[in-house]
């Protein structure tokens, strides 16, 4: 059975050049690792006949850190022929991929460019990124969305690095109702995960084995494997609030985060 879902996301890179406070992917903690072509193909092969997303979105971390990004997009387009392909990036390393605009055009990829701060330093860099994209679009046609990500930023957890803590509002239903990621199912390590915080919490635990035992109940969640039955897959995709939703805030509150250009080394010293 091929089940249609609105959105499926995949981490192309775990690392990120920015240090956005309370990143929902925990990418502000200096995680390492790139999605290899071999792993990407194995995961996509496992799931492309089971799940058909309206949008298959490639992100991170920062996906343009992966040197194989154009080839990964080609793979996604090969396996999910009925889906739109999306690429979400802060754009800082788009210049490393001169072949990318042709791939974006060929596969009708939606390029989503996210702005994570409004400081003069950040916006100066962003203008350089836009200038590069404008040059690309003289020769190639692709959809571009620019998003002020800093305007919708809320805390996914409290603290930083080894000191991260889950929220303890104890109202999973309310947390789910107000969750900005409730429709952002992840494909990670060849399993489906309900959302990005629960998927990439594993990276946080691996980087910081001593994180609070308050995370143990959430780390016990294992997602859904490709050997699942059709009934299990249907239940997984239709399930709304679960106990794991309690790790997030019942009522997420926007906040103005510090500059994401602050080096990770500085944040570690301050923690």
C-alpha positions as CSV (number, residue, x, y, z in Angstrom):
1,X,0.0,0.0,0.0
2,X,1.3,3.4,-0.9
3,X,0.1,6.0,1.6
4,X,-0.1,9.6,0.7
5,X,1.1,12.1,3.3
6,X,1.5,15.9,3.1
7,X,5.2,16.1,3.9
8,X,8.3,14.0,4.5
9,X,11.7,15.5,5.4
10,X,15.2,14.1,5.3
11,X,18.4,15.3,6.9
12,X,21.1,15.8,4.2
13,X,23.6,17.1,6.8
14,X,23.5,17.0,10.6
15,X,25.9,19.9,11.0
16,X,25.1,23.5,10.6
17,X,27.1,26.7,10.2
18,X,24.6,28.6,12.3
19,X,24.0,28.3,16.1
20,X,20.3,29.2,16.3
21,X,19.2,28.9,20.0
22,X,16.8,26.1,20.5
23,X,17.0,24.7,17.0
24,X,14.3,22.0,16.6
25,X,16.9,19.7,14.9
26,X,19.4,20.3,17.7
27,X,21.8,21.4,15.0
28,X,23.1,24.2,17.2
29,X,25.1,21.7,19.2
30,X,27.8,21.0,16.7
31,X,26.5,17.6,15.4
32,X,28.5,15.9,12.7
33,X,27.7,13.6,9.8
34,X,26.5,13.8,6.2
35,X,23.9,11.6,4.5
36,X,25.8,9.4,2.1
37,X,24.4,8.5,-1.4
38,X,24.4,4.8,-0.4
39,X,22.3,5.4,2.8
40,X,20.0,7.8,1.0
41,X,19.3,5.3,-1.8
42,X,18.8,2.5,0.7
43,X,16.3,4.5,2.8
44,X,14.4,5.8,-0.2
45,X,14.2,2.4,-1.8
46,X,12.7,1.1,1.5
47,X,10.0,3.7,1.7
48,X,9.1,5.0,-1.8
49,X,6.5,2.3,-2.4
50,X,5.0,2.7,1.1
51,X,4.8,6.5,1.5
52,X,4.1,9.2,-1.2
53,X,4.6,12.7,0.2
54,X,3.1,15.7,-1.4
55,X,6.4,17.4,-0.7
56,X,9.7,15.6,0.0
57,X,11.9,18.2,1.6
58,X,15.7,18.0,2.0
59,X,17.2,20.0,4.9
60,X,19.5,19.8,7.9
61,X,21.4,21.1,9.7
62,X,22.6,22.9,6.6
63,X,22.1,20.7,3.5
64,X,24.5,22.6,1.4
65,X,27.4,21.4,3.6
66,X,26.9,18.0,1.9
67,X,29.1,17.9,-1.2
68,X,26.7,15.4,-2.8
69,X,23.7,17.6,-2.6
70,X,22.8,17.7,-6.3
71,X,23.1,13.9,-6.6
72,X,20.9,13.5,-3.5
73,X,18.2,15.6,-5.2
74,X,18.5,13.4,-8.3
75,X,18.0,10.4,-6.1
76,X,14.9,11.8,-4.5
77,X,13.4,12.8,-7.8
78,X,14.0,9.2,-9.1
79,X,12.3,7.5,-6.2
80,X,9.5,10.0,-5.5
81,X,8.2,10.7,-9.0
82,X,4.8,11.8,-7.8
83,X,6.1,14.2,-5.2
84,X,7.4,17.8,-5.3
85,X,11.0,18.0,-4.1
86,X,12.0,20.9,-1.7
87,X,15.3,22.1,-0.5
88,X,15.5,24.3,2.6
89,X,18.7,26.1,3.2
90,X,20.2,29.2,4.9
91,X,22.1,29.7,1.6
92,X,25.6,30.4,3.0
93,X,27.2,27.6,1.0
94,X,25.1,27.6,-2.2
95,X,28.2,28.8,-4.0
96,X,29.8,25.4,-3.5
97,X,27.3,23.8,-5.8
98,X,27.6,25.3,-9.3
99,X,25.6,22.4,-10.8
100,X,22.7,22.9,-8.4
101,X,20.6,25.4,-10.4
102,X,20.3,23.0,-13.4
103,X,19.1,20.3,-11.0
104,X,16.6,22.6,-9.4
105,X,15.1,23.4,-12.8
106,X,15.2,19.9,-14.1
107,X,13.2,18.5,-11.2
108,X,11.1,21.5,-10.3
109,X,12.6,21.8,-6.9
110,X,11.2,24.4,-4.5
111,X,14.2,26.3,-3.1
112,X,13.3,27.7,0.4
113,X,15.8,30.3,1.6
114,X,15.5,31.0,5.4
115,X,16.6,34.2,7.1
116,X,17.6,33.5,10.7
117,X,18.4,37.0,12.0
118,X,18.0,40.6,11.1
119,X,21.4,42.0,12.3
120,X,23.4,44.1,9.8
121,X,26.1,41.4,9.7
122,X,23.7,38.7,8.9
123,X,21.7,40.6,6.3
124,X,24.9,41.7,4.5
125,X,25.7,38.0,4.0
126,X,22.2,37.3,2.9
127,X,22.4,40.0,0.2
128,X,25.3,38.1,-1.2
129,X,23.3,34.9,-1.3
130,X,20.4,36.6,-3.0
131,X,22.8,38.1,-5.6
132,X,24.1,34.6,-6.4
133,X,20.5,33.2,-6.8
134,X,19.6,36.1,-9.0
135,X,22.5,35.2,-11.3
136,X,21.3,31.6,-11.3
137,X,17.8,32.6,-12.3
138,X,19.0,34.4,-15.4
139,X,19.7,31.0,-16.9
140,X,17.6,28.6,-14.9
141,X,13.9,28.6,-13.8
142,X,13.0,27.3,-10.4
143,X,10.6,28.3,-7.6
144,X,12.1,30.4,-4.8
145,X,10.6,31.1,-1.4
146,X,12.2,33.4,1.1
147,X,11.2,32.9,4.7
148,X,11.8,35.1,7.7
149,X,12.4,32.1,10.0
150,X,13.3,34.4,12.9
151,X,9.7,35.7,13.0
152,X,8.3,32.3,14.0
153,X,11.1,31.1,16.3
154,X,10.0,29.4,19.5
155,X,11.8,27.3,22.1
156,X,11.7,23.5,21.4
157,X,13.5,22.8,24.7
158,X,15.3,24.6,27.4
159,X,19.1,25.0,27.7
160,X,22.0,24.2,25.4
161,X,24.4,21.3,24.7
162,X,24.7,18.8,27.5
163,X,22.3,20.9,29.6
164,X,19.2,20.6,27.4
165,X,16.0,19.9,29.2
166,X,12.5,19.0,27.9
167,X,9.5,21.0,28.9
168,X,7.3,19.5,31.6
169,X,3.9,21.0,30.9
170,X,2.4,17.5,31.0
171,X,-0.2,18.2,28.4
172,X,0.7,16.3,25.2
173,X,-2.6,17.1,23.5
174,X,-2.1,20.8,23.9
175,X,1.5,20.6,22.9
176,X,0.5,18.7,19.7
177,X,-2.3,21.2,18.9
178,X,0.2,24.1,19.1
179,X,3.2,22.3,17.5
180,X,4.7,24.0,14.4
181,X,6.3,20.6,13.4
182,X,3.3,18.3,13.8
183,X,3.1,17.6,10.1
184,X,6.9,17.3,9.6
185,X,7.5,13.6,9.5
186,X,11.2,12.6,9.2
187,X,13.0,9.9,7.4
188,X,16.1,9.2,9.5
189,X,18.2,6.1,9.8
190,X,15.7,4.3,7.6
191,X,12.9,4.8,10.0
192,X,9.9,7.2,10.0
193,X,9.7,9.6,13.0
194,X,6.8,11.8,14.1
195,X,8.8,15.1,14.0
196,X,12.2,16.6,13.9
197,X,12.7,17.0,17.7
198,X,12.0,13.4,18.5
199,X,14.2,12.1,15.6
200,X,17.3,14.2,16.2
201,X,17.1,13.9,20.0
202,X,19.2,10.8,19.3
203,X,22.0,12.9,17.9
204,X,22.0,15.0,21.0
205,X,22.2,12.0,23.2
206,X,25.1,10.6,21.1
207,X,27.0,13.9,21.3
208,X,26.2,14.4,25.0
209,X,25.7,11.0,26.7
210,X,25.2,12.7,30.0
211,X,22.0,14.7,29.2
212,X,19.3,14.7,31.7
213,X,17.5,11.4,32.5
214,X,14.3,13.4,31.9
215,X,14.9,12.6,28.2
216,X,14.9,8.8,28.7
217,X,11.2,8.4,28.2
218,X,11.5,10.2,24.8
219,X,14.6,8.4,23.8
220,X,12.7,5.1,24.2
221,X,10.6,6.1,21.2
222,X,11.9,4.3,18.1
223,X,9.9,5.5,15.2
224,X,8.6,3.1,12.6
225,X,10.7,0.7,10.6
226,X,10.2,-0.4,6.9
227,X,9.1,-3.8,8.0
228,X,5.9,-2.4,9.5
229,X,2.5,-3.6,8.3
230,X,0.1,-1.4,6.3
231,X,-2.1,-1.1,9.3
232,X,0.8,0.0,11.5
233,X,1.9,2.6,8.9
234,X,-1.7,4.0,8.6
235,X,-1.9,4.3,12.4
236,X,1.5,5.9,12.6
237,X,0.6,8.6,10.0
238,X,-2.9,9.3,11.5
239,X,-1.9,9.4,15.2
240,X,-2.1,12.9,16.6
241,X,-0.9,13.5,20.1
242,X,1.3,10.9,21.8
243,X,3.2,10.9,25.1
244,X,6.3,12.1,23.3
245,X,4.6,15.3,22.5
246,X,5.0,16.2,26.2
247,X,8.7,17.0,25.6
248,X,7.7,20.3,23.9
249,X,5.9,23.3,25.3
250,X,2.2,23.3,25.8
251,X,2.1,26.9,24.5
252,X,5.2,27.8,22.5
253,X,6.2,31.4,22.9
254,X,8.1,33.3,20.2
255,X,11.4,34.9,21.3
256,X,14.2,36.9,19.6
257,X,17.1,34.6,19.5
258,X,20.8,35.8,19.7
259,X,22.8,36.1,16.5
260,X,23.2,32.6,15.0
261,X,26.6,33.8,13.8
262,X,28.0,33.4,17.4
263,X,30.6,30.6,17.1
264,X,29.8,27.3,18.8
265,X,33.1,27.5,20.8
266,X,31.9,30.8,22.4
267,X,28.5,29.2,23.3
268,X,30.3,26.2,24.9
269,X,32.5,28.5,27.0
270,X,29.4,30.4,28.2
271,X,27.4,27.3,29.0
